[in-house]
Amino acid sequence: MKKLLLLLIFASLAGCGTLHYQESYKQSAPTRYPRTAQVMVFEYRNTNIDDLYHLLYGDYLIIGKSVFTGAYEDPRESVDYAKSIGADVLVTSAQFKETQASFAPMITPTSSTSYISGNIGTGPFYGTANTYGTATTMVPVYIDRYVQSGLYLKNIHRVTPLWEKKRSDYKETGANDLSGVWYSENFDLMLYQSGTQIVGFYATSPKGKDKGRIDDLKLIFNPETGAGVYVMADKTPQPAQFKVNKFRNLEVGITSLNESFSFARR
């Protein structure tokens, strides 16, 4: 019972039912667009959303923006709204701001038992009396608050997005020490140089959660700076840093997620 009451308190304080991505929306485009049938949602954390836009989504028109601070809100709950304004992509970023403490009343049932004794004409008697009521206790509630931003984007030029690009989109232009097949536990990658970039594609069908197929783009980076993009298992393109570590493995660091991956040469 206590767990249920606490969950109800959390839901109430978090503003359950209020979709702030919609409430805080402001139109940027000069015109409205017809409803779309599908919206891709890409979530980021601790990342500047404007930097993300210029790095990964600059070919898309910004239809509008949302900015608010509060308890974490799942942007997928606003997918239908994004469709209704004609968006093809919804990009969101959540950056931790603070943990807010408050107190909320928790009402719990109480009961007490009294013992009764006495004498009547036929002799002594004994019994009990039960009393029922409620008790109110103020309990501390801690809620993490985030600065949350959303960009609603439209692919007006029908460009092929990064997460849908294939090996056929990139011509091999020269030899590079990194060219060849690299592998991890779940899949092989084919890497080669295309212009000033190193590009990598699935060379085998991935296992596990990866949604990619053979010849789908998995990574792209500048070998001089190590800066680039890694396409995650759910197709989210993440800014990443690439390097060959001391074990001669290709190491991929996703700073915003505090995650890393590595590949060995086959």
C-alpha positions in Angstrom: 0.0 0.0 0.0 2.8 2.4 0.9 4.5 1.8 -2.5 1.3 2.5 -4.3 0.7 5.7 -2.5 4.2 6.9 -3.1 3.9 6.2 -6.8 0.7 8.2 -7.0 2.5 11.1 -5.3 5.4 11.0 -7.7 3.0 10.9 -10.7 1.1 13.9 -9.3 4.2 16.0 -8.7 5.7 15.1 -12.1 2.7 16.6 -13.8 1.4 13.4 -15.2 -0.8 14.0 -18.3 0.8 17.3 -19.2 2.9 17.1 -22.4 5.4 20.0 -22.1 6.9 19.3 -25.6 3.5 20.4 -27.0 2.8 23.2 -24.5 6.1 24.9 -25.0 6.1 24.6 -28.8 6.8 27.7 -30.9 6.5 27.8 -34.7 9.7 28.8 -36.6 8.8 28.0 -40.2 6.8 30.6 -42.1 4.0 28.1 -43.1 2.3 25.1 -41.8 2.8 21.6 -43.4 0.4 18.8 -43.9 0.4 15.9 -41.5 3.1 13.2 -41.9 2.6 9.5 -41.6 5.9 8.8 -39.7 8.3 10.6 -37.4 11.8 9.5 -36.5 12.6 10.4 -32.8 16.2 10.8 -31.8 17.0 11.4 -28.1 20.2 12.9 -26.8 21.4 14.0 -23.3 23.8 16.5 -22.1 24.3 17.8 -25.6 23.6 21.3 -27.1 20.7 20.8 -29.4 21.8 23.6 -31.7 25.2 22.0 -32.2 23.5 18.7 -32.9 21.4 20.4 -35.6 24.4 21.9 -37.4 26.4 18.7 -37.2 23.8 16.1 -38.1 20.6 17.7 -39.3 21.5 20.9 -41.2 19.8 19.7 -44.4 16.5 19.7 -42.6 14.2 22.7 -42.1 13.3 23.6 -38.5 9.5 23.8 -38.3 9.5 24.7 -34.6 11.1 24.3 -31.2 10.2 23.3 -27.7 12.1 24.3 -24.5 11.1 23.6 -20.9 12.5 22.6 -17.5 10.9 19.8 -15.5 10.8 16.2 -14.7 12.0 14.0 -17.6 9.3 13.6 -20.3 9.4 10.9 -22.9 9.3 12.7 -26.3 7.7 9.6 -27.9 4.5 10.7 -26.2 4.5 13.7 -28.5 5.0 11.8 -31.7 1.4 12.2 -32.9 1.7 16.0 -32.3 4.9 16.1 -34.3 3.1 14.3 -37.1 0.2 16.8 -36.9 2.5 19.7 -37.7 4.2 17.9 -40.6 7.5 17.0 -39.0 9.7 14.1 -40.3 12.1 14.1 -37.4 11.9 15.1 -33.8 15.3 15.7 -32.1 15.4 16.1 -28.4 18.0 16.8 -25.8 17.8 16.6 -22.0 20.4 18.2 -19.7 20.3 17.6 -16.0 19.7 20.8 -14.0 19.0 19.9 -10.4 17.3 17.6 -7.9 14.3 19.3 -6.3 13.1 18.2 -2.9 9.6 18.7 -1.6 7.2 17.1 0.9 3.9 15.5 0.2 1.3 14.1 2.5 0.9 10.3 2.6 -2.3 9.0 4.2 -2.1 5.5 5.7 -4.8 3.5 7.5 -4.5 3.0 11.2 -6.2 0.7 13.7 -6.0 0.2 17.5 -7.4 -2.4 19.8 -8.8 -1.7 23.3 -9.4 -4.4 25.9 -12.6 -4.2 27.9 -13.5 -6.0 31.1 -16.1 -5.6 33.8 -18.8 -7.2 35.8 -22.5 -7.9 35.0 -25.1 -9.7 37.0 -23.9 -13.1 35.9 -20.3 -12.4 36.6 -17.2 -10.8 35.0 -16.8 -10.3 31.3 -13.9 -9.6 28.9 -13.8 -8.3 25.3 -12.0 -6.1 22.8 -13.0 -3.0 20.8 -11.3 -2.1 17.5 -10.9 1.5 16.3 -10.1 2.4 12.7 -8.8 5.7 11.2 -6.1 7.3 9.1 -2.7 9.0 9.8 -1.1 11.6 7.7 2.7 11.6 7.3 4.7 14.2 5.3 7.2 12.3 3.2 10.2 13.8 1.3 10.0 13.5 -2.5 13.0 14.0 -4.8 12.5 14.8 -8.4 15.3 15.2 -11.0 14.7 18.2 -13.2 16.1 18.6 -16.7 16.4 21.4 -19.3 14.6 19.7 -22.2 14.7 20.9 -25.8 13.1 19.7 -29.0 13.5 20.5 -32.7 10.8 19.5 -35.1 12.4 19.0 -38.5 11.2 18.7 -42.1 13.1 17.0 -45.0 11.9 19.5 -47.6 14.6 18.6 -50.1 14.2 14.9 -49.7 17.8 14.3 -48.9 18.9 10.8 -47.9 19.5 11.1 -44.1 22.7 9.9 -42.6 21.1 6.9 -40.8 19.7 5.6 -44.2 22.9 6.0 -46.2 24.5 3.0 -47.9 27.9 2.0 -49.2 26.8 3.0 -52.7 26.6 6.6 -51.5 30.3 6.8 -50.8 33.0 6.3 -53.4 36.4 4.9 -52.3 38.9 7.6 -53.2 42.3 6.3 -51.9 44.2 4.0 -49.8 44.4 4.4 -46.0 46.0 2.5 -43.1 42.5 2.0 -41.6 41.1 0.5 -44.8 39.9 -3.1 -44.5 37.6 -5.3 -42.4 37.3 -4.6 -38.6 35.2 -6.7 -36.3 33.4 -6.7 -32.9 31.5 -9.4 -31.1 28.3 -8.7 -33.1 29.3 -7.7 -36.6 32.1 -6.9 -39.1 32.7 -3.5 -40.6 34.3 -2.5 -43.9 36.3 0.7 -43.6 37.8 2.8 -46.4 38.6 6.4 -47.3 36.0 8.5 -49.2 37.3 12.1 -49.8 38.7 13.4 -46.5 36.6 11.0 -44.4 36.9 7.4 -43.3 33.6 5.6 -43.7 32.5 2.2 -42.2 29.7 -0.1 -43.3 28.2 -3.4 -42.0 30.2 -6.2 -43.7 28.1 -8.9 -42.0 24.5 -8.9 -40.7 24.6 -7.6 -37.1 23.5 -9.6 -34.1 21.7 -8.3 -31.1 19.8 -5.1 -31.0 21.4 -3.4 -34.1 18.8 -2.7 -36.8 21.3 -2.3 -39.6 21.9 -4.5 -42.7 24.9 -5.3 -44.8 26.2 -2.1 -46.5 24.4 0.3 -44.2 26.5 3.2 -42.9 27.7 2.6 -39.4 30.4 5.3 -38.9 32.1 8.3 -40.5 34.9 10.4 -39.2 37.8 12.7 -40.1 41.1 10.7 -39.6 43.0 13.9 -38.9 40.8 15.1 -36.0 39.1 11.9 -35.0 35.8 13.7 -34.9 32.8 12.0 -36.5 29.5 10.2 -36.1 28.6 6.7 -35.0 25.1 5.3 -35.8 23.8 3.6 -32.7 21.9 0.3 -32.7 18.5 2.1 -32.8 19.7 4.3 -35.8 20.4 7.4 -33.7 23.5 9.2 -35.1 25.7 10.2 -32.2 28.7 12.6 -32.2 31.7 10.5 -31.5 35.5 10.5 -31.2 37.6 7.9 -33.0 41.1 6.8 -32.4 43.4 3.7 -32.7 44.4 2.8 -29.2 47.6 1.3 -27.9 46.2 -2.2 -28.6 45.8 -1.3 -32.2 42.0 -1.4 -31.9 39.7 1.2 -33.4 38.1 2.9 -30.4 34.8 4.8 -30.6 33.9 7.1 -27.7 30.4 8.5 -27.3 30.9 11.3 -24.8 27.3 12.3 -24.2 26.5 8.7 -23.2 29.7 7.9 -21.4 30.0 4.8 -23.6 32.7 3.3 -25.8 33.1 0.6 -28.5 36.1 -1.0 -30.1 36.9 -3.0 -33.2 39.9 -5.2 -34.0 41.3 -5.7 -37.5 40.4 -9.0 -39.1 
